[in-house]
Amino acid sequence: MVKVTKNVLDGLEAVRSSGMVNMLDTSGVIRCAEKLGFAETANWIRENKDAYWDGVFVGFESGS
């Protein structure tokens, strides 16, 4: 599992639940997160692309 902050996890869950974008579309996930008001999530993905990909395949969990 990839540990992220609660805010980042909330944003990832909001994007996934929205069904607006395929979670494999990194750029789309970033845009969707921003559209939904989760700038912290969008910035985390930009800065941690390898960890994002790991999390897509093994899962995310709150680390704080």
N, C-alpha and C positions, 0 to 999 in steps of 0.2 A: 504494500500500500504506500502511496505517496502522501506524505503529511503536508497539509496546507493550513493556513489560518481559517478560522470559522467563516470570516467574510468571503474569502476566496472560494471555500467550499459551497457557501450559500449561492454565490454567483454561478458556479459550475452547475449546481443543481437546478437553478432557475433557467439557465440556458437549455439544459437537457430536457427539463420538464416542458419547456415552451414548445418543443418540436419544430422550432423555426429554422433549425440548421442541423446538419449532420455533425456530430462531435469530431469527426475526422477532418473536417474543414476548419483548420486552425484559424485562418483569417476570418471566416464566417463566424466562428465562435467568439472571437475578439469583438467583431462588430456587434454581434447580438448582445454580448455582455454589456457593452457600452450603451446600447439602445435601451436595455433593461435597467440601467443605472448602476451597474457593477463595474465601475472603472478600476477598482483594485484588482478584480479578477482579470480584466483585460490586460492590465499592466503586468500581472504575475505571469500570464501566458507568454506575453512578449519577451519577458526576461528569463523565462524558464521553459523554453520549448521542449527540451529533452525530458524534463520532469513531467511536463504536460502529457507527452506521448506515453511515457511510462504509466502515468495515472489513467489514461484512457484504457489501457489494456489490463492493468492490475487493480485499479480502483484508487480512490482518494479517501483520505480520512482527516479529520480535524486534529491538528497538532498543537492547538492552543485554544 
